[in-house]
């Protein structure tokens, strides 16, 4: 007997191919795959979603055993927002917080705030372009916990701004438990955001992260422990923050700056400079720091500064 698929969220059945994207014979492993897309139901500029559907078809052709999973997660949905609400609700649910309840909450926020989905698309593109381990948009969408944690945060932040703080904090808690990523719903995060690996990332309530920022695992954007109010870092556009870094206090990391892995930063870092160490120091010195031309969040170069910072060589 074929595995039963929950179709109540999309309002369709597996035989309904007259209203939107349909996968014919796509729900039983071993059957042929024939995807039919009714483009009138998909925005012409929604290239990322179309690409996800194309990748899903290819994946199931290679691995038919995944057909049920892909149908429930991607191909049974009308749009990216519906698929995103589904995957997050499944990942963050538990026995006392059912996925259907979370789905209704998430989809209502996404439908009322289309800017979240636009940021989601930019995040998907960022991961695909910057992370060599990402083999496809589908790979990121279904399996990259840094990406999923960020999208859940975007929903929680929207609820936080509506003063729905209890449910926003609940989402934060479930994200922390499920993905080991702790982002306060008050934090502001720009688009094109990459959380690479993501385990152990902590971002405080008043932190601000600009557009096209890349952050690796184990990073803390925290307070100093003695301040209240606006007490967390402000990260400029295009910044790269290496693994295990702590950036503490209401300080500014300038546009296009690079923070070396394992650094502890407690003072402002000028734009286009590299800071490394504990406590962090600027490559080239405080008076005349060396500036780089390439945008570090895109190059993801985490080692080129080492020969200038230290003469220790293995």
Backbone as a ProteinNet text record, in pm:
[ID]
protein_1_A
[PRIMARY]
XXXXXXXXXXXXXXXXXXXXXXXXXXXXXXXXXXXXXXXXXXXXXXXXXXXXXXXXXXXXXXXXXXXXXXXXXXXXXXXXXXXXXXXXXXXXXXXXXXXXXXXXXXXXXXXXXXXXXXXXXXXXXXXXXXXXXXXXXXXXXXXXXXXXXXXXXXXXXXXXXXXXXXXXXXXXXXXXXXXXXXXXXXXXXXXXXXXXXXXXXXXXXXXXXXXXXXXXXXXXXXXXXXXXXXXXXXXXXXXXXXXXXXXXXXXXXXXXXXXXXXXXXXXXXXXXXXXXXXXXXXXXXXXXXXXXXXXXXXXXXXXXXXXXXXXXXX
[TERTIARY]
84.6	0	87.9	49.2	126.8	110.7	216.3	212.3	110.3	34.6	-66.3	-0.4	-42.6	12.5	-93.2	-55.1	-145.4	-159.1	-279.8	-301.9	-391.4	-426.9	-523.9	-467.9	-336.2	-279.5	-287.2	-286	-290.1	-430.1	-520.3	-657.5	-673.1	-580.4	-586.5	-564.2	-590.5	-557.8	-450	-399.6	-292.6	-340.5	-471.7	-524.3	-568.9	-559.3	-605.9	-495.5	-502.2	-399.7	-458.4	-575.3	-641.8	-629	-564.1	-564.2	-425.2	-325.2	-191.3	-89.4	33.5	141	99.3	110.4	67.4	179.2	196.1	289.2	207.9	206.1	129	207.2	140.5	205.7	333	326.1	446.7	446.9	344.9	331.2	355.4	393.4	426.8	564.7	658.7	789.9	778.5	858.4	858.4	772.8	680.8	598	673	633.6	697.7	662.3	750.6	732.7	699.1	591.6	551.8	495.4	577.5	535.2	465.4	349.8	274.4	263	318.5	311.7	217.6	117.7	28.7	85.2	154.1	229.3	139.9	11.6	-75.4	-87.8	-53.1	-61.3	70.7	174.6	306.7	351.1	396.2	443.4	559.2	560.8	662	802.1	813.7	946.1	987.7	908.3	938.3	1032.4	1150.9	1244	1292.8	1310.4	1361.1	1263.2	1135.5	1035.7	1027.6	1031.4	1029.5	1151.6	1266.9	1388.6	1376.7	1316.8	1296.5	1208.9	1102	1015.1	1089.9	1171.4	1249.2	1348.9	1413.7	1509.2	1438.8	1318.6	1242.8	1211.4	1173	1145.9	1271.2	1383.5	1508	1548.1	1531.7	1569.4	1486.2	1355.9	1268.5	1292.9	1331.6	1368	1489.8	1583	1702.9	1675.9	1589.9	1561	1409.1	1342.9	1196.4	1147.8	1233.4	1193.4	1156.3	1202.1	1174.5	1047.2	973.7	860.9	753.8	721.1	621.8	668.7	792.8	849.8	850.7	890.5	895.7	755.3	661.9	525.3	471	486	432.9	505.2	635.4	716.3	719.6	708.6	729.6	619.7	605.6	528.3	377.5	328.1	184	144.9	242.8	215.6	206.1	119.4	98.2	214.3	287.5	383.8	492.9	595.5	706.8	662.5	572.1	531.2	457.8	375.1	305.8	403.4	498.2	597.5	684.4	720.8	802.8	726.2	601.2	519.9	509.3	497.5	487.5	614.9	729.5	853.8	890.5	864.8	892.7	797.9	672.3	576.1	609	657.6	696.4	821	919	1045.3	1028.8	938.3	928.4	815	736.8	624.3	672.4	586.8	607.2	471.1	469.2	343.2	238	281	185.9	169.5	245.9	237.9	230.7	113.1	100.2	137.1	179.2	225.2	113	-9.8	-120.5	-140.4	-126.2	-138.8	-29.8	93	204.3	189.3	142.7	125.3	29.6	-83.3	-181.1	-122.5	-43.9	21.8	122.6	207.3	314.5	259.5	163.2	112.7	39.2	-26.6	-95.6	4.6	117.2	221.2	282.5	314.2	379.7	289.2	160.6	69.6	47.8	55.1	36.4	165.7	278.8	408.8	493.2	463.7	537.2	686.2	725.9	868.7	949.5	884.2	955.9	995.7	904	935.5	1041.3	1037.9	1143.1	1279.5	1285.3	1410.8	1449.1	1349.7	1375.5	1441.6	1392.5	1452.7	1598	1623.9	1761.2	1849.8	1795.3	1872	1905.6	1808.2	1834.1	1945.1	1939	2041.9	2177.5	2179	2304.6	2368.9	2289.3	2343.3	2397.5	2318.5	2360.3	2488.8	2505.5	2622.6	2746.7	2728.8	2844.8	2889.5	2802.2	2836.5	2861.4	2986.7	3015.8	2954	2911.8	2848.1	2701.8	2644.9	2503.8	2491.7	2426	2420.1	2298.4	2198.6	2078.5	1996.6	1898.5	1805.8	1723.2	1682.4	1605.2	1685.5	1811.8	1900.8	1899.7	1912.4	1908.7	1771.9	1668.5	1532.4	1486.9	1523.7	1477.3	1572.1	1700.6	1796.5	1894.2	1901.6	2000.4	1938.2	1979.4	1914.2	1943.1	2055.9	2081.7	1980.6	1953	1851.2	1713.9	1676.8	1544.9	1530.1	1635.4	1631.2	1610.9	1675.1	1661.6	1519.1	1458.6	1321.9	1222	1242.9	1157.3	1174	1297.3	1319.7	1247	1246.5	1177.9	1029.4	969.7	829.7	815.5	904.4	898.9	919.4	1009.7	1035.4	911.9	843.1	719.7	615.6	602.7	509	553.4	684.1	738.3	700.2	709.3	675.9	526	445.4	301.6	265.6	367.8	351.6	293.1	307.9	268.3	391.7	440.1	570.6	572.2	461.3	458.6	480.1	407.5	421.9	555.1	604.6	735.8	845.9	838.1	937.6	923.9	801.4	781.1	851.8	840.6	909.7	1060.8	1111.7	1254.3	1297.3	1218.1	1250.3	1252.5	1153.9	1149.1	1263.8	1299.9	1414.6	1542.4	1557.8	1676	1684.2	1571.7	1569.7	1589.7	1533.6	1536.2	1664	1716.3	1828.1	1955.7	1949.9	2065.5	2110.7	2014.5	2038.2	1945.9	2003	1923.5	1925.9	1820	1807.3	1687.5	1709.9	1598.7	1506.7	1374.9	1283.4	1290.2	1350.4	1366.5	1480	1572.3	1686.7	1641.6	1710.9	1679	1784.2	1739.4	1830.9	1793.5	1891.9	1870.4	1858	1844.6	1827.2	1962.8	1962.3	2087.4	2175.5	2114.6	2184.4	2224.7	2351	2401.1	2445.5	2381.2	2426.4	2486.9	2616.6	2683.9	2704.5	2652.4	2651.3	2557.8	2576.1	2479.1	2478.8	2525.2	2519.8	2585.5	2513.9	2570.1	2565.9	2499.8	2489.1	2389.5	2430	2345.4	2342.2	2222.8	2206.1	2107.8	2152.9	2075.3	1964.4	1883.6	1759.2	1776.5	1875.6	1889.7	1995.9	2041.2	2137.9	2071.9	2151.9	2108.4	2210.5	2163.8	2251.1	2208.2	2301.7	2271.7	2245.4	2242.9	2220.2	2348.6	2331.6	2443.1	2555.2	2517.9	2613.2	2628.1	2751.1	2778.1	2833.6	2771.6	2812.7	2829.3	2940.6	2965	2921	2936.4	2888.1	2960.5	2890.4	2950.6	2969.3	2904.1	2919.3	2818.4	2863.8	2775.7	2776	2657.9	2638.1	2564.9	2642.3	2584.8	2610.8	2561.1	2586.1	2709.5	2746.8	2864.3	2827.5	2699.2	2654.5	2623.2	2653.4	2631.2	2546.9	2502.3	2423.4	2277.5	2190.9	2051.2	2015.2	1894.7	1855.5	1925.9	1968.6	2035.4	2177.7	2199.7	2321.7	2393.4	2347.8	2404.6	2467.5	2551.6	2627.2	2538.8	2595.1	2534.2	2630.9	2585.4	2669.7	2634.4	2731	2707.3	2688.1	2650.7	2631.5	2762.3	2751.5	2866.1	2971.8	2941.4	3039.4	3050.8	3172	3197.3	3246.5	3180.9	3219	3255.6	3381.6	3432.3	3380.8	3401.5	3349	3404.4	3319.3	3362.1	3387.9	3343.8	3369.1	3265.7	3311.4	3221.7	3234.3	3123.2	3117.9	3023.4	3075.3	3002.7	2983.2	2861.6	2829.9	2770.2	2724.4	2662.9	2771.7	2838.3	2947.9	2910.9	2987	2957.6	3067.4	3027.5	3118.3	3089	3183.8	3160.3	3134.1	3076	3041.2	3162.2	3143.3	3248.6	3365	3350.1	3457.5	3463.9	3578.3	3598.4	3647.9	3584.3	3624.1	3676.8	3803.1	3865.2	3807.1	3815.3	3759.6	3820.7	3736.1	3782.8	3812.1	3776.8	3806.3	3706.3	3750.7	3663.2	3670.6	3558.3	3555	3469.7	3528.1	3455.5	3462.2	3523.2	3530.7	3489.1	3455.5	3413.9	3522.1	3478	3569	3537.3	3635.2	3608.2	3567.7	3499.3	3460.9	3581.6	3563.8	3662.2	3794	3791.1	3911.9	3893.1	4005.4	4001.9	4046.1	3965.6	3999.2	4011	4113	4135.8	4206.4	4177	4246.8	4158.8	4218.7	4150.2	4241.8	4216.8	4114.1	4149.1	4048	4069.2	4151.6	4239.2	4319.8	4305.7	4323.5	4310.5	4438.1	4423.6	4537.8	4591.9	4720.2	4782.3	4793.7	4730.5	4739.9	4622.6	4604.3	4490.5	4497.8	4618.9	4633.5	4615.2	4660.4	4652.8	4614.2	4493	4453.1	4446.2	4487.9	4483.4	4338.9	4301.8	4165.4	4165.9	4060.7	4049.1	3945.2	3962.7	3874.6	3755.6	3778.6	3673.3	3576.6	3452.4	3350.6	3364	3398.6	3431.2	3315.4	3193.1	3079.3	3059	3107.4	3092.1	3209.5	3330.8	3448.6	3457.6	3404.1	3411.1	3555.5	3649.1	3791.1	3820.9	3858.4	3880.1	4025	4118.1	4256.3	4361.1	4326.5	4428.8	4500.9	4436.5	4497.5	4605	4611.9	4697.1	4845	4893.7	5034.9	5073.8	4977.5	5004.3	4987.3	4908.6	4875.8	4981.2	5037.1	5129.3	5236	5357.4	5464	5475.7	5379.2	5378.5	5328.8	5409.4	5373.8	5398.2	5299.9	5317.5	5408.4
-120.2	0	124.8	220.5	343.6	422.9	493.2	575.9	687	712.2	817.8	954.2	1047.9	1182.7	1281.3	1367.7	1470.9	1581.1	1596.7	1698.9	1810.7	1810	1908.5	2050.8	2066.6	2200.1	2270.2	2196.3	2258.5	2261.4	2186.4	2183	2105.2	2015.4	1937.7	1791.5	1708.5	1567.1	1536.7	1412.6	1375.4	1363.4	1357.4	1347.7	1481.7	1586.6	1718.2	1789.3	1781.6	1846.5	1959.5	2010.1	2111.1	2251.2	2268.2	2398.8	2458.1	2377.4	2433.9	2324.1	2339.8	2243.1	2104.5	2009.4	1873.3	1776.5	1675.6	1567.7	1441.5	1402.8	1285.7	1158.5	1065.5	941.6	970.2	1074.5	1120.7	1077	1003.2	973	827.4	748.1	609.8	578.3	535.2	496.6	391.6	409.2	314.6	355.5	451.6	498.2	604.3	626.3	728.2	867.2	961.2	1097.5	1187.1	1261.4	1352	1478.5	1581.3	1705.5	1796.5	1849.8	1943.1	2074.3	2180.7	2310.9	2401.5	2451.5	2551	2688.1	2749.3	2871	2988.4	2980.2	3090.2	3099.2	2992.5	2991.4	3029.7	3054.8	3088.2	3221.3	3310.1	3438.8	3418.6	3497.4	3480.8	3506.7	3593.5	3626.4	3536.4	3434.4	3347.3	3235.6	3273.1	3176.6	3076.3	3119.8	3030.3	2916.4	2948	2843.8	2749	2802.5	2715.9	2624.2	2679.1	2598.3	2488.2	2518.7	2417.7	2303.3	2338.1	2235	2148.3	2211.9	2136.3	2042.7	2092.6	2009.5	1893.9	1920	1814.3	1700.9	1737.8	1635.8	1552.1	1619.4	1549.1	1456.9	1505.1	1425.1	1298.2	1310.5	1193.4	1095.2	1146.1	1055.7	971.9	1033.9	962.4	873.7	921.8	849.4	840.2	747.4	736	713.4	659.9	636.3	765.7	880.5	1010.5	1076.5	1008.6	1073.4	1121.3	1039.5	1082.7	1206.8	1204.7	1316.2	1444.2	1432.8	1551.3	1602	1509	1552.3	1632.9	1580.8	1648.5	1779.7	1783.9	1899.7	2009.2	1970.5	2069.3	2067.2	1956.7	1959.5	1966	1941.6	1954.7	2097.9	2188.2	2325.5	2421	2519	2617.5	2713.7	2738.3	2848	2821.3	2904.2	2892.5	2917.1	3012.4	3041.6	2923.4	2854.5	2737.6	2625.3	2600.3	2495.9	2529.9	2657.4	2699.1	2683.3	2725.9	2709.9	2562.5	2476.4	2333	2278.2	2302.8	2241.6	2292.7	2421.9	2475.8	2417.4	2401.9	2347.6	2203.4	2127.7	1989.4	1984.9	2067.8	2067.5	2116.1	2210.3	2275.3	2221.6	2130	2077.2	1977.3	1956	1848.8	1794.5	1708.5	1643.6	1744	1849.5	1947.7	2070	2074.2	2185.3	2126.6	2085.5	2010.9	2093.6	2024.2	2090.2	2169.3	2121	2193.5	2331.3	2337.5	2465.7	2561.9	2512.3	2597	2637.6	2544.2	2577.4	2695	2690.6	2799.4	2932.1	2928.7	3050.8	3101.9	3013.1	3053.7	3104.8	3033.6	3074.6	3207.2	3234.1	3362.5	3476.9	3457.3	3561.8	3580.7	3471.8	3480.5	3545.1	3513.5	3571.8	3720.2	3762.8	3903.8	3985.8	3916.6	3985.8	3929.2	3967.1	3910.7	3942.7	4044	4077.5	3964.6	3882.8	3770	3669.9	3638.4	3543.2	3599	3729.4	3788.8	3771.1	3788.9	3766.4	3618.8	3530.7	3386.9	3349.8	3405.4	3378.2	3422.8	3542.1	3592.9	3506	3454.3	3364.3	3234.3	3180.1	3058.9	3080.4	3192.1	3224.2	3239.2	3304	3324.9	3191.9	3100	2970.1	2895.5	2894.8	2821.1	2877.8	3009.4	3072.8	3066.4	3070.8	3084.5	2955.4	2857	2733.1	2622.2	2580.1	2475.3	2341	2324.2	2199	2191.5	2303.3	2306.8	2266.2	2154.8	2103.1	2152.5	2209.1	2256.3	2341.6	2414.6	2489.6	2395.5	2282.3	2185.2	2134.6	2108.5	2062.2	2161.5	2289	2393.2	2402	2404.9	2427.3	2318.8	2196	2085	2050.3	2080.2	2023.5	2115.5	2243.2	2331.6	2402.5	2363.5	2416	2563.6	2614.3	2757.5	2837.5	2791.5	2855.7	2847.6	2729.3	2710.9	2792.4	2797.2	2876.8	3024.6	3071.4	3211.7	3242.3	3151.3	3176.6	3173.1	3082.5	3080.8	3210.1	3259.7	3387	3500.9	3501.5	3609.6	3612.5	3495.9	3489.6	3538.1	3490.5	3530.8	3681.6	3738.5	3882.4	3961.3	3912.2	3977.8	3976.9	3864.8	3854.7	3943.8	3951.2	4037.6	4183.4	4226.7	4365.4	4392.3	4287.3	4301.4	4292.8	4285.8	4272.5	4137.4	4039.2	3901.4	3829.9	3879.2	3838.2	3696.6	3652	3517.6	3411.8	3422.8	3323.4	3340.4	3464.6	3487.1	3419.9	3431.6	3368.8	3216.8	3167.2	3023	2969.8	3042.5	3001.7	3002.7	3107.2	3111.7	2988	2951.9	2836.2	2707.9	2688.7	2566.5	2562.9	2678.1	2683.3	2646.2	2698	2666.3	2517.5	2457.8	2315.2	2228.2	2269.9	2186.6	2203.9	2326.4	2356.3	2398.9	2415.5	2463.7	2601.3	2683.5	2822.2	2909.9	3009.9	3090.9	3237	3278.4	3416	3479.3	3584.3	3652	3712.3	3700.8	3752.9	3903.9	3975.4	4119.6	4157.2	4065.5	4094.9	4119.9	4211.4	4246.1	4185.9	4109.8	4041.8	4076	4117.6	4154.4	4033	4060.7	3952.8	3907.8	3793.1	3736.9	3687.7	3630	3590.4	3444.5	3415.5	3278.7	3245.2	3144	3083.8	2948.8	2943.7	2822.7	2727.1	2607.7	2505.4	2546	2664.8	2731.1	2683.9	2565.2	2515.6	2613.3	2646.6	2730.5	2879	2923.8	3067.6	3130.1	3243	3317	3463.5	3518.8	3657.7	3723.9	3831.9	3895.2	3985.8	4030.1	4101	4227.6	4309.1	4438.2	4435.2	4315.5	4303.8	4340.9	4396.2	4427	4368	4289	4227.2	4278.7	4333.4	4392	4288.6	4335.3	4247.8	4175.9	4056	3979.4	3957	3910.2	3877.4	3725.6	3680.2	3537.4	3513.9	3422	3389.3	3238.9	3196.2	3053.8	3010.1	2881.6	2822.2	2877.6	2871	2908.5	3057.1	3139.8	3284.8	3340.5	3434.1	3503.9	3652.9	3707.6	3852.7	3889.4	3917.2	3927.8	4059.6	4069	4184.9	4163	4266.6	4256.3	4201.5	4191.5	4139.7	4245.7	4369.9	4476.1	4590.6	4576.6	4682.8	4640.2	4738.5	4714	4801.3	4785.5	4864.2	4815.3	4907.8	4874	4828.6	4697.3	4641.9	4538.9	4521.8	4417.4	4476	4397.6	4449.1	4486	4574.6	4615.3	4572.6	4480.7	4420.3	4480.7	4541.3	4606.3	4508.6	4561.4	4479.3	4412.7	4289.8	4223.7	4172.7	4161.5	4118.9	3966.3	3917.1	3775	3758.1	3669.4	3642.3	3495.6	3468.1	3331.9	3253.9	3124.6	3033.1	3064.4	3048.5	3062.7	3204.1	3301.8	3442.4	3494.7	3579.7	3652	3801.2	3863.2	4008.1	4061	4142.7	4176.3	4326.2	4363.1	4501.7	4574.4	4695	4778.6	4845.9	4764.2	4812.5	4793.2	4853.9	4850.6	4774.9	4675.7	4606.6	4663.7	4740.1	4816.8	4732.7	4796	4729.7	4661	4535	4461.2	4419.9	4424.4	4382.9	4230.9	4182.2	4039	4016.6	3922.4	3888.7	3745.5	3728.4	3596.9	3501.9	3373.1	3270.7	3278.6	3257.9	3254.1	3388.7	3495.9	3629.2	3672.1	3762.9	3828.6	3977.9	4034.2	4173.3	4254.6	4360.6	4445.6	4592.9	4621.8	4759.1	4762.8	4882.2	4898.1	4848.4	4793.1	4750.1	4832.3	4905	4990.7	4908.7	4971.5	4902.8	4850.1	4737.1	4677.8	4641.8	4619.9	4579.6	4439.3	4380.8	4248.5	4257.8	4201.4	4195.9	4050.3	4020.2	3881.8	3879.1	3777.7	3756.1	3776.1	3750.9	3767.1	3840.4	3970.2	4054.1	4082.2	4111.3	4129.6	4254.3	4241.9	4353.8	4364.1	4483.9	4506.1	4465.4	4393.2	4361.6	4492.6	4516.1	4639.8	4745.4	4721.5	4815.5	4910.8	4967.7	5055.9	5184.3	5239.7	5368.6	5359.4	5249.5	5234.7	5091.1	5048.8	4910.3	4879.3	4758.5	4717.7	4693.1	4747.3	4730.4	4637.3	4557.9	4464.5	4514.5	4475.2	4520.6	4426.5	4296.7	4199	4195.1	4162.4	4154.3	4019.2	4018.2	3891.3	3795	3846.4	3755.1	3671.8	3721.6	3648.2	3554.9	3599.7	3515.3	3403.6	3427.4	3332.2	3293.8	3385.4	3361.3	3384.6	3277.7	3287.2	3269.3	3260.7	3230.1	3323.2	3405.6	3482.8	3580.6	3621.8	3719.2	3657.4	3523.5	3459.4	3491.7	3498.3	3524.7	3666.6	3757.2	3893.6	3910.8	3825.1	3839.9	3772	3661.2	3584	3518	3509.1	3440.8	3293.5	3249.4	3109.1	3023.5	2931	2843.7	2700.3	2614.9	2471.8	2410.5
0	0	0	-81.6	-87.4	40.7	76.9	196.2	180.6	285.7	283.1	292.4	211.3	210.4	257.8	351.4	401.5	297.5	242.3	140.7	187.5	315.3	362.2	357	362.8	366.5	232.6	125.8	-5.8	-63.5	-0.8	-49	-177.4	-209.3	-332.2	-299.8	-397.7	-387.5	-488.8	-483.7	-574.9	-719.1	-741.1	-876.4	-931.7	-852.1	-894.5	-971.7	-1106.8	-1188.4	-1272	-1232	-1312.5	-1256.2	-1138.9	-1074.4	-1059.7	-1040.2	-1022.4	-1048.4	-996.4	-1020.4	-976	-1066.6	-1034.2	-1068.9	-989.2	-1019.4	-1046.4	-1169.4	-1209.3	-1176.4	-1108	-1065.8	-986.1	-902	-832.6	-687.4	-647.2	-505.8	-472.9	-570.5	-542.8	-598.7	-512.9	-563.1	-672.2	-778.9	-888.1	-1005.5	-984.8	-1095.5	-1174.3	-1296	-1379.1	-1328.5	-1355.8	-1308.7	-1426.1	-1414.2	-1522	-1459.7	-1450.2	-1386.2	-1486.2	-1447.6	-1530.4	-1455.7	-1510.2	-1444.4	-1521.1	-1453.1	-1511.1	-1476.4	-1570.9	-1542.2	-1503.3	-1533.6	-1493.6	-1342.9	-1271.7	-1126.8	-1062.4	-1140.1	-1086.9	-1145.2	-1062.9	-1111.3	-1208.2	-1313.3	-1416.3	-1363.9	-1263	-1211.4	-1095.9	-1066.4	-953.4	-997	-1042.6	-1098.3	-994.6	-870.6	-767.1	-741.6	-730.9	-708.2	-826.4	-947.1	-1065.5	-1066.4	-1030	-1024.8	-920.1	-806.2	-702.5	-754.8	-826.5	-883.1	-984.9	-1067.3	-1165.8	-1097.5	-992.3	-919	-848.3	-797.9	-731.6	-828.9	-950.2	-1052	-1078.1	-1094.2	-1122.3	-1006.6	-884.5	-768.5	-758.6	-783.8	-771.7	-885.5	-1000.7	-1109.7	-1070.6	-996.2	-952.6	-831.3	-741.4	-617.6	-597.2	-664.1	-652.6	-509.4	-423.7	-285.5	-213.5	-266.4	-205.1	-258.1	-343.6	-410.6	-313.1	-212.3	-114	-38.6	3	78.9	-3.9	-128.8	-215.2	-247.9	-262.7	-289.3	-172.2	-52.5	65.8	93	64.6	101.5	-4.5	-132.1	-238.3	-343.4	-412.7	-537.2	-518.4	-398.1	-373.4	-339.4	-331.9	-288.3	-406.7	-391.9	-497.1	-512.8	-404.4	-404.7	-302.2	-308.1	-215.9	-72.6	-50.8	86.4	149.4	72.2	124.8	157.6	67.5	91.6	212.1	225.6	339	470.2	471.5	592.5	631.3	530.7	558.5	619.7	554.7	603.3	741.6	768.9	901.7	1006.5	970.1	1066.7	1102	1006.6	1033.9	1121.8	1089.2	1162.9	1306.9	1329.8	1460.9	1547.5	1497.3	1574.7	1679.7	1777.7	1874.1	1915.6	2015.2	2051.9	2097.5	2163.4	2216.8	2127.2	2020.1	1925.8	1785.1	1741.9	1615.9	1493.5	1390.5	1268.4	1201	1207	1144.5	1207.3	1340.2	1409.2	1364	1357.3	1313.8	1167.6	1084.7	943.1	925.3	993.3	980.9	1027.8	1134.2	1182.9	1081.4	1033.4	942.2	809.1	752.8	621.7	630.8	742.8	757.4	759.9	826.8	830.6	692.5	625.4	494.8	390.1	392.8	295.6	319.2	443.9	476	461.1	451	446.7	333.4	209	95.1	95.9	172	178.5	242.6	324.6	384.8	278.3	187.4	81.1	-13.3	-38.4	-121.3	-54.9	77	149.2	146	154.8	147.5	15.7	-93.3	-224.4	-228.2	-173.7	-171.5	-83.1	25.7	111.8	38.6	-35.6	-112.5	-215.1	-283.9	-383.4	-315.8	-199.3	-126.7	-88.8	-36	3.3	-117.9	-224.9	-346	-404	-400.9	-461.3	-372.3	-241.5	-151.6	-85.9	-75.4	-5.5	-105.9	-123.3	-222.3	-187	-61.3	-21	-62.7	-107	-146.6	-292.9	-318.3	-454.9	-532.7	-462.2	-530.8	-435.7	-492.3	-408.9	-321.2	-376	-299.4	-180.2	-202.7	-96	19.7	-11.2	90.9	155.5	74.4	122.5	219.3	192.5	274.9	389	373.4	467.5	535.8	498.4	559.3	679.3	798.2	918.1	939.8	890.9	901.3	821.3	700.5	617.2	683	730.6	789.8	918.5	998.8	1120.9	1089.5	984.3	944.6	899.7	823.9	776.3	892.4	986.8	1105	1183.8	1189.6	1258.9	1189.1	1058.4	985.9	1023.5	1037.4	1079.2	1223.2	1310.8	1451.6	1466.5	1387.4	1394.8	1352.5	1250.4	1207.4	1320.1	1388.5	1500	1616.5	1639.8	1745.2	1719.6	1594.8	1560.6	1577.8	1568.4	1591.2	1739.4	1823.4	1968.5	2008.5	1920.3	1953.4	2008.1	2121	2170.7	2225.3	2282	2339.5	2231.4	2121.2	2014.9	1942.7	1931.3	1869.8	1951.4	2082.7	2170.3	2168.8	2150	2137.1	2012.7	1901.8	1779	1801.2	1867.9	1899	1977.4	2076.1	2158	2076.6	1989.5	1908.4	1807.8	1752.5	1660.7	1735	1855.4	1935.2	1965.8	2001.7	2033.8	1910	1797.6	1676.8	1595.8	1588.7	1499.2	1571.4	1704	1780.9	1733	1695.9	1654.6	1739	1806	1898.4	1854	1784.6	1736.4	1803.7	1879.4	1945.2	1839.3	1856.5	1753.9	1734.8	1828	1810.3	1717.3	1691.2	1604.6	1460.8	1393.8	1255.1	1162.9	1064.1	972.4	829.4	751.6	612.6	522	393.5	295.1	242.6	173.1	124.1	236	340.3	463.4	455.2	484.7	489.3	630.1	690	814.7	778.5	765.3	718.8	836.5	826.8	932.9	1046.5	1100.7	1188.9	1333.6	1363.6	1500	1597.5	1703.7	1808.3	1782.7	1677.6	1650.6	1748.9	1808.1	1900.9	1856.7	1838.5	1797.2	1892.9	1957.4	2062.5	2012.9	2105.5	2077.7	1996.1	2025.1	1957.1	1847.9	1811.3	1701.7	1569	1479.1	1343.3	1247.1	1152	1051.5	915.4	840.2	710.6	602.7	478.4	363.6	324.6	268.3	211	311.7	430.2	535.2	542.3	566.1	583.8	723.9	796.8	933.2	945.1	1003.1	1022.4	1161.6	1189.1	1313.3	1435.9	1547.6	1674.6	1696.5	1617.6	1629.4	1729.9	1812.5	1906.6	1875.9	1854.6	1847.6	1975.6	2081.1	2213.2	2282.2	2403.6	2488.4	2573.6	2647.1	2734	2870.6	2898.9	3026.3	3129.2	3099.2	3197.3	3143.4	3017.4	2956.7	2940.9	2930	2897.3	2778.5	2726.8	2610.8	2485.2	2401.2	2274.8	2305.6	2308.1	2365.5	2278	2154	2068.9	1942.5	1875	1759.3	1640.4	1558	1432	1320.8	1236.1	1133.5	998.1	931.2	803.4	689.1	573.8	454.3	413.2	361.3	300.1	395	523.6	623.9	625.9	653.3	676.4	819.4	895	1033.7	1045.7	1080.4	1086.9	1206.2	1200.6	1301.9	1440.6	1541.8	1679.9	1725.6	1651.3	1684.3	1783	1875.1	1965.3	1936.7	1904	1884	1990.4	2080.7	2202.2	2217	2252.7	2281.3	2162.4	2187.2	2083.3	2001	1918.4	1834.6	1688	1602	1458.4	1385.3	1308.5	1216.8	1078.4	1026	905.3	781.7	683	556.9	495.4	456.2	388.3	475.8	607.6	697.7	707.1	753.9	773.8	916.3	986	1121.4	1120.8	1157.4	1153.7	1256.1	1228	1315.7	1455.4	1556	1693	1755.7	1688.6	1740.2	1846.4	1932.3	2029.2	2001.3	1954.4	1908.8	2005.6	2061.3	2156.5	2117	2001	1952.2	1805.5	1756.9	1617.7	1522.4	1410.7	1304	1180	1125.6	1008.9	886.1	791.9	668.1	591.6	527	435.6	503.7	633.8	705.3	761.6	810	869.7	1014.6	1104.1	1246.4	1288	1368.3	1407.9	1542.6	1620.9	1746.9	1868.3	1985.6	2113.1	2211.2	2229.7	2166.5	2020.5	1940.4	1796.2	1767.5	1669.2	1621.3	1470	1417.5	1274	1202.3	1091.6	1007.1	949	967.2	920.3	1027.7	1143.5	1253.7	1261	1378.8	1404.4	1323.7	1306.7	1239.4	1088.8	1030.3	884.4	848.7	883.2	858.3	709.8	677.2	536.8	495	379.7	329	208.5	198.8	87.2	-12	-136.1	-243.2	-262.9	-243.9	-268.2	-150.2	-180	-76.2	-5.7	122.4	189.5	201.9	215	229.7	104.5	-9.8	-135.3	-160.9	-128.7	-150.5	-47.2	72.9	183.6	215.5	189.5	214.8	363	432.3	575.9	618.4	523.5	561.5	501.6	403.4	334.3	426.4	536.2	626.5	714.6	721.8	821.1	803.8	680.3	659.5	701.1	700.9	743.2	893.9	954.1	1095.5	1183.9	1135	1218.6	1131.8	1184.3	1111.1	1152.7	1232	1272.3	1157.6	1113.8	1002.3	1040.5	1013.3	1040.8	935.3
[MASK]
++++++++++++++++++++++++++++++++++++++++++++++++++++++++++++++++++++++++++++++++++++++++++++++++++++++++++++++++++++++++++++++++++++++++++++++++++++++++++++++++++++++++++++++++++++++++++++++++++++++++++++++++++++++++++++++++++++++++++++++++++++++++++++++++++++++++++++++++++++++++++++++++++++++++++++++++++++++++++

